[in-house]
């Protein structure tokens, strides 16, 4: 009997991944709903079922694989960012700074009004600033999307992720300093980590194109995939930021890619497999108890976040060169945030920093946007007439 239970436990994760993938394929075929919404829902149900059956689950063995999957997405996002466009149209940067900054302030004030502790308010504000590249890019690629809203959403997502990681690490530094009183440790947990992570990614983005030129590689997909896996694994071991490292890697590689072949979007089958694992893992860490306890504040944060992002993008649309309608749709497309939130919290735990009192509203926010965020992004692309593979539901 014990052997049977042990065998079932070992098969739980592979079975959850296969069932989640099948459910995502069927739901997408029948309704047109983004696959990742179903992956997230299936992962949440599987994680909570396992919690009921076998008690608390150790997710740390799967964190590295989830980080690797997220790293591939971040590399692709960085690879698709056009710095020349940002220089030619500084209103894109201004939009990102204003929408992420006002999101932080609005969420912080709303959380304070709700009675949350200051550190918790800051954490909620920092994570609400970001858009999850995983959710956004998977929907864009799944829909075959392209156009003003798609491009603007990608660039805004990259910029506000950097801002969110910066602010988040500052808050972690404050928390570490309050706990240990060691200012050097606090600095090492924030700004220094960001600088070293960005430098690591930039070095990889310089060396890998040089290697490809020297060997005459035509298909860079495998080379970049292996390099991303190495970079993310290094950040995992050194306790750096895989978000900044992978993003800077992609950004540097794009702007040094003369005479390189076209990298396959999503990294082919490897990216698809890791994507299922990423979204199932992220949702499986969310517990219904935490979500229920923090649902009111979590929904308030979701609402405030969406209002600010859509409002700012619409307000600055005309100066930045698009219509107010497409500006608003660009803000609406920034809805996904769940995977980013989960991985940032899990990676912070590895540094020995716990934000237990923040988990309830964060869980509620992540759960809601894990399922509905990709659907909102999809609808924004459909309304912008940029979803070329959409099946009407």
C-alpha positions as semicolon CSV with decimal commas, in nm:
position;residue;x (nm);y (nm);z (nm)
1;X;0,000;0,000;0,000
2;X;0,279;0,241;0,093
3;X;0,457;0,159;-0,233
4;X;0,139;0,234;-0,425
5;X;0,100;0,571;-0,252
6;X;0,465;0,654;-0,318
7;X;0,431;0,565;-0,686
8;X;0,116;0,778;-0,715
9;X;0,296;1,073;-0,556
10;X;0,584;1,042;-0,803
11;X;0,340;1,038;-1,095
12;X;0,137;1,333;-0,967
13;X;0,334;1,607;-1,143
14;X;0,369;1,437;-1,483
15;X;0,001;1,349;-1,472
16;X;-0,096;1,705;-1,376
17;X;0,108;1,844;-1,667
18;X;-0,047;1,605;-1,921
19;X;-0,403;1,664;-1,798
20;X;-0,349;2,043;-1,794
21;X;-0,214;2,036;-2,149
22;X;-0,506;1,825;-2,273
23;X;-0,758;2,050;-2,101
24;X;-0,593;2,358;-2,250
25;X;-0,599;2,213;-2,602
26;X;-0,964;2,109;-2,580
27;X;-1,082;2,434;-2,424
28;X;-0,893;2,641;-2,681
29;X;-1,034;2,434;-2,968
30;X;-1,393;2,450;-2,843
31;X;-1,408;2,806;-2,709
32;X;-1,102;2,999;-2,827
33;X;-0,998;3,073;-2,465
34;X;-0,618;3,111;-2,428
35;X;-0,457;2,781;-2,336
36;X;-0,261;2,933;-2,048
37;X;-0,582;3,033;-1,867
38;X;-0,676;2,664;-1,857
39;X;-0,323;2,562;-1,758
40;X;-0,348;2,800;-1,465
41;X;-0,690;2,680;-1,356
42;X;-0,584;2,316;-1,383
43;X;-0,264;2,382;-1,188
44;X;-0,458;2,559;-0,913
45;X;-0,703;2,271;-0,879
46;X;-0,425;2,010;-0,887
47;X;-0,216;2,195;-0,628
48;X;-0,506;2,235;-0,387
49;X;-0,615;1,873;-0,434
50;X;-0,261;1,757;-0,354
51;X;-0,258;1,986;-0,051
52;X;-0,574;1,822;0,080
53;X;-0,446;1,470;0,014
54;X;-0,083;1,488;0,127
55;X;-0,047;1,816;0,316
56;X;0,201;2,101;0,247
57;X;0,395;2,061;-0,079
58;X;0,760;2,146;-0,136
59;X;0,766;2,339;-0,466
60;X;1,139;2,414;-0,458
61;X;1,241;2,119;-0,684
62;X;1,031;2,268;-0,963
63;X;1,130;2,633;-0,914
64;X;1,442;2,603;-1,129
65;X;1,244;2,453;-1,419
66;X;0,980;2,726;-1,388
67;X;1,253;2,989;-1,380
68;X;1,409;2,837;-1,693
69;X;1,072;2,854;-1,872
70;X;1,025;3,214;-1,761
71;X;1,381;3,292;-1,872
72;X;1,305;3,175;-2,228
73;X;1,003;3,405;-2,238
74;X;1,200;3,699;-2,102
75;X;1,477;3,640;-2,354
76;X;1,222;3,642;-2,635
77;X;1,066;3,962;-2,503
78;X;1,406;4,131;-2,482
79;X;1,490;4,002;-2,831
80;X;1,178;4,170;-2,969
81;X;1,240;4,509;-2,805
82;X;1,349;4,783;-3,046
83;X;1,563;5,041;-2,865
84;X;1,565;5,264;-3,175
85;X;1,187;5,294;-3,152
86;X;1,212;5,393;-2,785
87;X;1,469;5,660;-2,875
88;X;1,259;5,784;-3,168
89;X;0,941;5,793;-2,958
90;X;1,027;5,888;-2,597
91;X;0,656;5,898;-2,516
92;X;0,667;5,516;-2,488
93;X;0,916;5,543;-2,203
94;X;0,717;5,829;-2,050
95;X;0,399;5,619;-2,066
96;X;0,571;5,326;-1,896
97;X;0,720;5,538;-1,618
98;X;0,391;5,715;-1,552
99;X;0,167;5,408;-1,563
100;X;0,398;5,195;-1,349
101;X;0,467;5,478;-1,103
102;X;0,100;5,572;-1,065
103;X;0,008;5,204;-1,035
104;X;0,247;5,170;-0,742
105;X;0,111;5,482;-0,572
106;X;-0,255;5,394;-0,631
107;X;-0,219;5,034;-0,512
108;X;-0,013;5,146;-0,210
109;X;-0,281;5,399;-0,110
110;X;-0,566;5,154;-0,168
111;X;-0,389;4,889;0,042
112;X;-0,318;5,143;0,317
113;X;-0,684;5,244;0,319
114;X;-0,768;4,875;0,353
115;X;-0,544;4,856;0,663
116;X;-0,251;4,652;0,527
117;X;0,098;4,699;0,685
118;X;0,334;4,943;0,502
119;X;0,574;4,673;0,379
120;X;0,279;4,470;0,250
121;X;0,141;4,777;0,073
122;X;0,478;4,839;-0,090
123;X;0,506;4,477;-0,201
124;X;0,158;4,480;-0,353
125;X;0,233;4,808;-0,529
126;X;0,565;4,685;-0,669
127;X;0,423;4,362;-0,809
128;X;0,114;4,537;-0,947
129;X;0,345;4,759;-1,154
130;X;0,457;4,466;-1,367
131;X;0,303;4,282;-1,658
132;X;0,388;3,912;-1,681
133;X;0,585;3,862;-2,004
134;X;0,487;3,494;-1,997
135;X;0,115;3,566;-2,012
136;X;0,145;3,848;-2,265
137;X;0,381;3,676;-2,510
138;X;0,202;3,342;-2,503
139;X;-0,125;3,512;-2,597
140;X;0,043;3,725;-2,866
141;X;0,209;3,421;-3,023
142;X;-0,099;3,203;-2,989
143;X;-0,312;3,464;-3,166
144;X;-0,048;3,543;-3,430
145;X;-0,088;3,905;-3,319
146;X;0,096;4,198;-3,469
147;X;0,033;4,570;-3,487
148;X;0,045;4,889;-3,283
149;X;-0,124;4,750;-2,973
150;X;0,083;4,431;-2,973
151;X;0,416;4,610;-3,016
152;X;0,333;4,879;-2,764
153;X;0,218;4,622;-2,506
154;X;0,544;4,427;-2,544
155;X;0,761;4,735;-2,498
156;X;0,556;4,860;-2,202
157;X;0,570;4,513;-2,043
158;X;0,949;4,502;-2,070
159;X;0,989;4,849;-1,922
160;X;0,747;4,807;-1,635
161;X;0,898;4,466;-1,547
162;X;1,236;4,634;-1,502
163;X;1,075;4,906;-1,289
164;X;0,886;4,646;-1,083
165;X;1,198;4,437;-1,019
166;X;1,388;4,752;-0,914
167;X;1,119;4,865;-0,668
168;X;1,055;4,511;-0,544
169;X;1,422;4,458;-0,464
170;X;1,436;4,791;-0,283
171;X;1,147;4,677;-0,064
172;X;1,318;4,342;-0,005
173;X;1,631;4,536;0,094
174;X;1,430;4,739;0,345
175;X;1,281;4,419;0,486
176;X;1,625;4,255;0,517
177;X;1,763;4,566;0,687
178;X;1,472;4,576;0,934
179;X;1,525;4,210;1,016
180;X;1,904;4,188;1,036
181;X;2,017;4,547;1,079
182;X;2,290;4,465;0,825
183;X;2,293;4,744;0,566
184;X;2,546;4,561;0,345
185;X;2,321;4,256;0,332
186;X;2,026;4,477;0,244
187;X;2,218;4,642;-0,039
188;X;2,333;4,301;-0,164
189;X;1,970;4,191;-0,178
190;X;1,865;4,485;-0,392
191;X;2,069;4,718;-0,611
192;X;2,386;4,510;-0,630
193;X;2,186;4,204;-0,730
194;X;2,018;4,399;-1,009
195;X;2,345;4,536;-1,144
196;X;2,520;4,199;-1,148
197;X;2,215;4,030;-1,305
198;X;2,194;4,285;-1,584
199;X;2,568;4,260;-1,647
200;X;2,550;3,880;-1,667
201;X;2,274;3,901;-1,927
202;X;2,456;4,166;-2,129
203;X;2,775;3,957;-2,136
204;X;2,580;3,653;-2,258
205;X;2,409;3,869;-2,520
206;X;2,750;3,975;-2,648
207;X;2,927;3,639;-2,645
208;X;2,656;3,416;-2,793
209;X;2,622;3,616;-3,121
210;X;3,001;3,609;-3,152
211;X;2,991;3,229;-3,119
212;X;2,718;3,203;-3,381
213;X;2,914;3,417;-3,625
214;X;3,227;3,210;-3,571
215;X;3,051;2,877;-3,639
216;X;2,819;3,011;-3,907
217;X;2,503;2,894;-3,734
218;X;2,188;2,942;-3,943
219;X;1,925;2,847;-3,684
220;X;2,003;3,023;-3,358
221;X;1,710;2,871;-3,169
222;X;1,895;2,586;-2,999
223;X;2,201;2,798;-2,924
224;X;1,999;3,073;-2,761
225;X;1,784;2,823;-2,570
226;X;2,087;2,651;-2,420
227;X;2,247;2,986;-2,337
228;X;1,929;3,107;-2,165
229;X;1,913;2,788;-1,962
230;X;2,274;2,843;-1,852
231;X;2,219;3,209;-1,762
232;X;1,902;3,138;-1,562
233;X;2,063;2,843;-1,386
234;X;2,357;3,067;-1,293
235;X;2,123;3,331;-1,146
236;X;1,942;3,057;-0,956
237;X;2,268;2,930;-0,801
238;X;2,409;3,278;-0,733
239;X;2,073;3,410;-0,606
240;X;2,058;3,687;-0,865
241;X;1,759;3,811;-1,065
242;X;1,673;3,581;-1,359
243;X;1,421;3,841;-1,477
244;X;1,680;4,109;-1,547
245;X;1,949;3,866;-1,663
246;X;1,727;3,698;-1,926
247;X;1,572;4,027;-2,038
248;X;1,913;4,193;-2,079
249;X;2,041;3,883;-2,259
250;X;1,765;3,906;-2,518
251;X;1,803;4,282;-2,555
252;X;2,180;4,263;-2,607
253;X;2,149;3,967;-2,845
254;X;1,895;4,146;-3,065
255;X;2,116;4,449;-3,110
256;X;2,420;4,238;-3,196
257;X;2,249;3,991;-3,426
258;X;2,374;4,100;-3,772
259;X;2,373;3,806;-4,016
260;X;2,200;3,577;-3,766
261;X;1,908;3,354;-3,857
262;X;1,557;3,408;-3,726
263;X;1,501;3,257;-3,382
264;X;1,184;3,047;-3,360
265;X;0,916;3,208;-3,147
266;X;0,833;3,022;-2,827
267;X;1,151;2,813;-2,877
268;X;0,946;2,543;-3,049
269;X;0,846;2,226;-2,865
270;X;1,088;2,299;-2,580
271;X;0,917;2,630;-2,513
272;X;0,572;2,471;-2,534
273;X;0,657;2,201;-2,281
274;X;0,819;2,444;-2,039
275;X;0,526;2,682;-2,083
276;X;0,282;2,417;-1,960
277;X;0,510;2,349;-1,663
278;X;0,547;2,722;-1,588
279;X;0,177;2,804;-1,573
280;X;0,083;2,484;-1,391
281;X;0,362;2,540;-1,138
282;X;0,271;2,904;-1,078
283;X;-0,095;2,826;-1,017
284;X;-0,019;2,518;-0,805
285;X;0,155;2,739;-0,546
286;X;-0,168;2,934;-0,489
287;X;-0,389;2,803;-0,210
288;X;-0,763;2,854;-0,190
289;X;-0,737;2,945;0,180
290;X;-0,505;3,238;0,109
291;X;-0,707;3,343;-0,194
292;X;-1,030;3,345;0,006
293;X;-0,876;3,543;0,293
294;X;-0,730;3,808;0,063
295;X;-1,000;3,817;-0,205
296;X;-1,143;4,160;-0,123
297;X;-0,808;4,340;-0,119
298;X;-0,685;4,130;-0,412
299;X;-0,984;4,230;-0,626
300;X;-0,937;4,593;-0,522
301;X;-0,573;4,578;-0,636
302;X;-0,676;4,420;-0,969
303;X;-0,934;4,693;-1,028
304;X;-0,704;4,981;-0,931
305;X;-0,421;4,839;-1,141
306;X;-0,634;4,804;-1,452
307;X;-0,792;5,149;-1,419
308;X;-0,453;5,319;-1,385
309;X;-0,283;5,131;-1,670
310;X;-0,571;5,177;-1,913
311;X;-0,620;5,542;-1,808
312;X;-0,255;5,643;-1,846
313;X;-0,208;5,460;-2,176
314;X;-0,521;5,626;-2,313
315;X;-0,425;5,971;-2,183
316;X;-0,080;5,961;-2,346
317;X;-0,192;5,783;-2,663
318;X;-0,210;6,082;-2,899
319;X;0,128;6,233;-2,802
320;X;0,284;5,889;-2,852
321;X;0,136;5,848;-3,199
322;X;-0,177;5,630;-3,173
323;X;-0,548;5,681;-3,118
324;X;-0,698;5,702;-2,770
325;X;-0,885;5,377;-2,837
326;X;-0,568;5,186;-2,923
327;X;-0,392;5,345;-2,628
328;X;-0,662;5,215;-2,396
329;X;-0,642;4,870;-2,556
330;X;-0,264;4,871;-2,504
331;X;-0,324;4,929;-2,133
332;X;-0,587;4,656;-2,128
333;X;-0,343;4,412;-2,287
334;X;-0,111;4,459;-1,987
335;X;-0,349;4,259;-1,764
336;X;-0,141;3,940;-1,699
337;X;0,078;3,949;-1,388
338;X;0,032;3,616;-1,208
339;X;0,342;3,422;-1,314
340;X;0,568;3,720;-1,251
341;X;0,420;3,761;-0,902
342;X;0,456;3,394;-0,807
343;X;0,816;3,360;-0,928
344;X;0,928;3,684;-0,761
345;X;0,785;3,567;-0,429
346;X;0,933;3,216;-0,462
347;X;1,277;3,353;-0,552
348;X;1,265;3,596;-0,260
349;X;1,197;3,309;-0,023
350;X;1,527;3,157;-0,131
351;X;1,696;3,467;0,012
352;X;1,538;3,392;0,349
353;X;1,286;3,678;0,326
354;X;0,922;3,600;0,407
355;X;0,622;3,826;0,345
356;X;0,363;3,600;0,505
357;X;0,116;3,878;0,579
358;X;0,115;3,976;0,210
359;X;0,042;3,632;0,069
360;X;-0,337;3,639;0,098
361;X;-0,406;3,944;-0,125
362;X;-0,118;3,849;-0,357
363;X;-0,266;3,500;-0,395
364;X;-0,609;3,642;-0,472
365;X;-0,466;3,887;-0,728
366;X;-0,253;3,617;-0,890
367;X;-0,541;3,366;-0,904
368;X;-0,783;3,611;-1,065
369;X;-0,533;3,731;-1,324
370;X;-0,390;3,382;-1,383
371;X;-0,726;3,283;-1,529
372;X;-0,872;3,612;-1,657
373;X;-0,557;3,811;-1,743
374;X;-0,483;3,620;-2,067
375;X;-0,851;3,641;-2,166
376;X;-0,847;4,020;-2,117
377;X;-0,531;4,046;-2,328
378;X;-0,690;3,832;-2,598
379;X;-1,001;4,051;-2,607
380;X;-0,784;4,365;-2,633
381;X;-0,609;4,214;-2,938
382;X;-0,943;4,113;-3,094
383;X;-1,090;4,461;-3,044
384;X;-0,773;4,610;-3,195
385;X;-0,815;4,373;-3,495
386;X;-0,470;4,224;-3,432
387;X;-0,567;3,868;-3,332
388;X;-0,525;3,690;-3,664
389;X;-0,592;3,337;-3,536
390;X;-0,886;3,408;-3,307
391;X;-1,191;3,185;-3,294
392;X;-1,497;3,386;-3,189
393;X;-1,662;3,263;-2,871
